[in-house]
């Protein structure tokens, strides 16, 4: 997958169902490097993999493959049981910049985990959507100064648009 060899695609697709999570993770990462958006449909099921590392790699692969509706798949991971998968999904949505992810991201501003609230504020700023301002302003009174800093930066960035 790294060098774009199409002959490796079939074995990589087969490896997506391998019993060892490390193999699935490696296969999905390699498929993500192919830049072939038609492969996103094969990668999508790994967003529900039992192993968090595989789910995080699947997020990256789907973003890299540039599937048009990929943001919908990633929004579903905002309530993942693993905090770091959720964090990865938040950052991925911010990177994608699709304004349709706004509704999912604003719900994270009230999450119990500070790190997720900070990530959500930063992701919302990258969406460049002023509809996030009321939610961010409501979060500006957070008890955590890191969250307040991220929220303030996001507000400044959106108000400057």
N, C-alpha and C positions, 0 to 999 in steps of 0.2 A: 503494500500500500504506500509506503514512503516514497518510492520512486515512480509511482503511477503505473506499475505493471498491471495490466488488466488480467493477466493469467492468474494472479494471486487472489482475485476477488472471490471466486468460488470457494477455495479452501478457507478464506477468511469468513465468509458467510456460514460455512459449516461449523467453524470454530465458535460462532456466537452461541451455540448450544452445548458447548463443551462442559463436562461436569466440574472442571476446575475453574474457579472464578478468575484466577490470574490469566488463564488462556482467553476467557471471554473478554476480559479487560484489554488485553493486548490486541485481540482481533478487532474490537470496536474502535480502538485508537487508530489502528492501521486503516480501517475503512474510512474513518474521518479524514484521513490525509488524501483520499482519492479525489476529493472535490467533485464527486458525482452525486448530485442531489437525489437521483433515483434510488440510491442505497439507503436513504433515511427511513424508508418504510421497513427495512430489515433491521435497522438499529433500534427503532422505536420500542420494541418489546423489552429491550434491556433497561429501559427507564424503570421497569418494575422488578429488576433483578433482586435477588435476596441480598447480594453483597453491595454495600454502599459505594465501594470503590468502582464497581462496574457501573452503577447508576451515574456517578460523577463523570466517568469517561464517556458514557452515552450522551450526557448533556453536551459535553465538548464536541463530540462527533456530530451530533445533529446540528449544532450551530455551524460547525465547519462545513458541513455538507450543504448548507444554505437552503434547506427545505423551506418553501414559502410559509407554511403554517407551523413551523417548528416551535414558535413561542407558545402555542396552545399545549403542546406536549410538555413543555418545561414548566408552565404555570402549575400543572398538576403535581409538581414536586415541591411546591412551596409549603406543603404541610407534611413533608416526609418525616418519618420517625427519627431519622438521623439528622442532627443539626447541621452537619457539614454538607450533606447533600442539599439541604434547604439553602444554605449559604451559597453553594455553587449555583443553584438554580437562580437565586436572586441576582448574582453577578452576571450570569449568562443572559438573563432578561435585560439587564442594564446594557450589556454589550450589544445585544441585538437592536436595542433602541426602538422596538415596536410599541407604539403608544397604546395598543390594545391590551398590553400587559399591565397597564396602570391599576386597574381594579384589583388584581391579585396582589400587586406590590404594596398598595396602601394598607392592606390588611396586616401586613407584617410590621407596620409601624407600632402596633400594639402587642407584638409578640413578647413573651416573657424573657427571651434571650436578648441581651443587649447587643451582641455581635450581629444578630439578624436585623435589629432595628437600625443599626448603623449602616449595614449593607443595603437595606431597603431605601434609606434616605439617599445614599449615593446613586443607587440604580434609578430612582425616580428623577434625580437631577439629569441623568444621562438620557432619559426619555424626551426631555425638552418639551414637556407637556404641562402647561400652566394649571390644568385641572388638578394637579397634585398639590398645589399651594395650600388650600384649606386643610388638607390632611397633615401636611408638614407643619403648618403653623400650630395646629392642635398638639403636635408632638414636641414643639419647642419648649415645653415645660417638663420634659422628661427628667427623672431624678438622676440619670447618668450624664455626666458632663461630656462624654464622648458622643453620646447620641445627640445631645443638644448641639455640639459642634458640627456634626454631620448634617443635621437638620438645618441649621443656620446656613451652612454652605450651600445646601441644596436650594433653600429659599432664595438666597442671593443670586444663584445661578439662574433660577427660573424667572425671577423678577427682572433680570437683565435682558431677557429675550424680547 
